[in-house]
Amino acid sequence: MPILEDFYNVICEDENLTYLRNKMYPFIKGSLKFLNNYTNIELDNKLIVADIHELGEDNIKFGMYLFIDIFWDKIKKNRSEKKAIYMDEIWQLIGVTSNGFVASFIYKIFKTIRKYGGSSVAITQDISDLFSLEDGIYGKSILNNSSIKTFFKLEEESIKILSENVSLTEKEKIEIASLKRGESLMFIGDNHVLAKVEVSDIEKKIMEEVIDEENNNSNW
């Protein structure tokens, strides 16, 4: 299979494509050259995790978009198979540092994924980031197409922003501000309920094993 550099070499032969060649250079020889290679991702696994933290702040949004595009193609292959895609730090893709093209792609996933037997989950720590691009049209659209919304404790300013985009009663605003660790306000259809999230025995065991492994590696 060709790699990105093969395409780059082709456009280098055309003097009219100098601008495109310069734009592609970081992906071939610069800080993003990790994209100029063959993939080693095993897409046949039941659980696929893309850990892109080490890409750095400048490159992480490129990695997120790339992997979500790969996962989206896999999701569409089989409509009868149940699947879910989790997107942590969603602000990287629909926030002010992103662009309309990427944000509309993410919105398309939330809009159409049910047709492919799937579900999508967006996670962010700062609610204001959802509404920072183009007057928040993408964040609003994603919220409107989410059948379940879960809100953990928010500061007063974040609650104000949220209330401008989601229908909240005065009582619910107070409840969100006073939530404790593990507690949340969930919107499930027209029902608004307070919930408490507790770790199961199997989840606790997995986390303890991961922590032990990290400690052993650091001691090594």
C-alpha positions as CSV (number, residue, x, y, z in Angstrom):
1,M,0.0,0.0,0.0
2,P,1.2,3.5,-0.7
3,I,2.0,5.8,2.2
4,L,1.7,9.6,2.5
5,E,5.2,10.2,1.2
6,D,4.3,8.5,-2.1
7,F,1.6,11.1,-2.7
8,Y,4.0,13.8,-1.6
9,N,6.5,12.7,-4.2
10,V,3.9,12.9,-6.9
11,I,2.9,16.5,-6.2
12,C,6.5,17.5,-5.9
13,E,6.7,17.0,-9.7
14,D,4.1,19.8,-10.3
15,E,5.3,23.3,-9.7
16,N,1.7,24.5,-9.4
17,L,1.3,22.5,-6.2
18,T,4.0,24.2,-4.2
19,Y,1.5,25.4,-1.6
20,L,0.1,21.9,-1.0
21,R,3.6,20.5,-0.9
22,N,4.6,23.0,1.8
23,K,1.5,22.2,3.8
24,M,2.2,18.4,3.6
25,Y,5.9,18.7,4.6
26,P,5.3,18.4,8.4
27,F,3.5,15.2,7.8
28,I,6.4,13.8,5.8
29,K,9.6,15.1,7.4
30,G,8.4,17.2,10.4
31,S,6.7,16.7,13.8
32,L,3.8,14.8,12.2
33,K,5.9,12.3,10.3
34,F,4.5,9.4,12.4
35,L,1.5,9.6,10.0
36,N,3.9,8.7,7.1
37,N,4.0,5.0,7.8
38,Y,2.1,1.8,7.7
39,T,-0.5,1.1,10.5
40,N,0.0,-1.5,13.1
41,I,-3.5,-1.2,14.5
42,E,-5.4,-4.5,15.0
43,L,-9.0,-3.6,14.0
44,D,-10.3,-7.1,14.6
45,N,-10.2,-6.8,18.4
46,K,-13.4,-6.4,20.3
47,L,-11.9,-3.5,22.2
48,I,-9.7,-0.9,20.4
49,V,-8.1,1.9,22.4
50,A,-6.3,4.7,20.7
51,D,-3.9,6.3,23.3
52,I,-2.7,9.5,21.7
53,H,-1.6,11.4,24.8
54,E,2.0,11.3,23.9
55,L,1.4,13.1,20.5
56,G,1.6,16.4,22.4
57,E,-0.8,19.3,22.5
58,D,-0.1,20.5,19.0
59,N,-0.7,17.1,17.3
60,I,-3.4,15.5,19.5
61,K,-6.3,16.8,17.5
62,F,-4.8,15.3,14.3
63,G,-4.5,11.9,16.0
64,M,-8.0,12.1,17.4
65,Y,-9.5,12.9,14.0
66,L,-7.4,10.2,12.3
67,F,-8.5,7.4,14.7
68,I,-12.1,8.4,14.7
69,D,-12.2,8.3,10.9
70,I,-10.7,4.8,11.1
71,F,-13.2,3.7,13.7
72,W,-16.1,5.2,11.8
73,D,-15.3,3.2,8.8
74,K,-15.3,0.0,10.9
75,I,-18.6,0.9,12.6
76,K,-20.3,1.3,9.2
77,K,-19.2,-2.2,8.0
78,N,-21.8,-4.2,9.8
79,R,-25.2,-2.7,10.8
80,S,-26.3,-5.8,12.8
81,E,-23.3,-5.7,15.1
82,K,-23.7,-3.6,18.3
83,K,-20.8,-1.2,18.9
84,A,-19.9,2.0,20.7
85,I,-17.3,4.7,20.2
86,Y,-16.1,6.8,23.2
87,M,-14.5,10.2,22.5
88,D,-12.7,11.7,25.5
89,E,-11.7,15.4,25.4
90,I,-14.2,16.0,22.7
91,W,-13.4,19.7,22.8
92,Q,-10.3,19.0,20.8
93,L,-12.6,18.2,17.8
94,I,-15.5,20.6,18.3
95,G,-13.9,23.4,20.3
96,V,-12.4,26.7,19.3
97,T,-9.1,25.1,18.3
98,S,-10.8,22.8,15.8
99,N,-12.6,23.8,12.6
100,G,-16.0,23.4,11.0
101,F,-15.1,20.5,8.8
102,V,-13.9,18.3,11.7
103,A,-16.7,19.4,14.0
104,S,-19.4,18.6,11.3
105,F,-17.8,15.2,10.9
106,I,-18.2,14.5,14.6
107,Y,-21.8,15.8,14.5
108,K,-22.5,13.4,11.6
109,I,-21.4,10.5,13.8
110,F,-23.8,11.5,16.6
111,K,-26.6,12.1,14.0
112,T,-26.3,8.8,12.1
113,I,-24.5,6.2,14.3
114,R,-27.8,4.6,15.5
115,K,-28.5,3.6,11.9
116,Y,-25.4,1.4,12.0
117,G,-26.3,-0.3,15.3
118,G,-24.0,1.9,17.3
119,S,-23.8,4.5,20.0
120,S,-21.4,7.4,20.6
121,V,-20.2,8.9,23.9
122,A,-18.6,12.3,24.1
123,I,-16.7,13.3,27.3
124,T,-15.3,16.7,28.3
125,Q,-14.3,18.3,31.6
126,D,-15.2,21.8,30.7
127,I,-18.8,22.4,29.4
128,S,-17.8,25.8,27.9
129,D,-15.5,24.1,25.3
130,L,-18.6,22.4,23.7
131,F,-19.9,25.8,22.7
132,S,-16.7,27.7,21.8
133,L,-16.8,27.1,18.0
134,E,-19.1,29.0,15.7
135,D,-21.5,30.1,18.5
136,G,-21.7,26.5,19.8
137,I,-23.8,25.1,16.9
138,Y,-21.9,21.8,17.0
139,G,-22.0,21.3,20.8
140,K,-25.8,22.1,20.8
141,S,-26.4,19.7,17.9
142,I,-24.5,16.9,19.7
143,L,-26.4,17.5,22.9
144,N,-29.7,17.5,21.1
145,N,-28.8,14.1,19.5
146,S,-27.7,12.5,22.7
147,S,-30.5,10.4,24.3
148,I,-28.6,10.4,27.7
149,K,-26.8,13.3,29.1
150,T,-24.8,13.0,32.4
151,F,-23.6,16.1,34.3
152,F,-21.2,15.9,37.2
153,K,-20.5,18.8,39.5
154,L,-20.1,22.1,37.7
155,E,-19.0,25.5,38.8
156,E,-21.4,28.5,38.7
157,E,-20.1,29.9,35.4
158,S,-20.3,26.5,33.7
159,I,-23.9,26.0,35.0
160,K,-24.8,29.3,33.5
161,I,-23.4,28.3,30.1
162,L,-25.1,24.9,30.3
163,S,-28.5,26.4,31.2
164,E,-28.3,28.5,28.0
165,N,-28.2,25.3,26.0
166,V,-30.1,22.8,28.1
167,S,-33.4,23.2,29.9
168,L,-32.6,23.4,33.7
169,T,-34.8,24.2,36.6
170,E,-33.5,26.4,39.4
171,K,-33.5,23.3,41.6
172,E,-31.4,21.4,39.2
173,K,-28.9,24.2,38.9
174,I,-28.5,24.0,42.7
175,E,-28.2,20.2,42.6
176,I,-25.4,20.3,39.9
177,A,-23.5,22.8,42.0
178,S,-23.7,20.7,45.1
179,L,-23.0,17.2,43.7
180,K,-20.3,15.1,45.4
181,R,-17.7,12.8,43.9
182,G,-19.5,10.1,41.9
183,E,-22.8,11.8,41.9
184,S,-24.5,13.1,38.7
185,L,-27.6,14.5,37.2
186,M,-28.8,12.4,34.3
187,F,-31.1,13.4,31.5
188,I,-32.7,10.3,30.1
189,G,-35.3,11.4,27.5
190,D,-37.7,13.7,29.4
191,N,-36.7,12.3,32.8
192,H,-34.1,14.1,34.9
193,V,-32.8,11.9,37.8
194,L,-30.0,12.1,40.3
195,A,-27.6,9.2,40.2
196,K,-24.6,7.9,42.0
197,V,-21.8,6.0,40.2
198,E,-20.1,3.3,42.2
199,V,-17.3,1.1,41.0
200,S,-18.1,-2.6,40.6
201,D,-15.9,-5.3,42.1
202,I,-14.5,-6.3,38.7
203,E,-13.8,-2.7,37.8
204,K,-12.0,-2.2,41.1
205,K,-9.9,-5.3,40.5
206,I,-8.9,-4.1,37.0
207,M,-7.9,-0.7,38.2
208,E,-5.8,-2.2,41.1
209,E,-4.0,-4.5,38.7
210,V,-3.2,-1.6,36.4
211,I,-1.9,0.5,39.3
212,D,0.2,-2.4,40.5
213,E,1.6,-2.9,37.0
214,E,2.5,0.8,36.7
215,N,4.2,0.8,40.1
216,N,6.2,-2.3,39.1
217,N,7.3,-0.7,35.9
218,S,8.4,2.5,37.7
219,N,10.3,0.5,40.2
220,W,12.1,-1.4,37.4
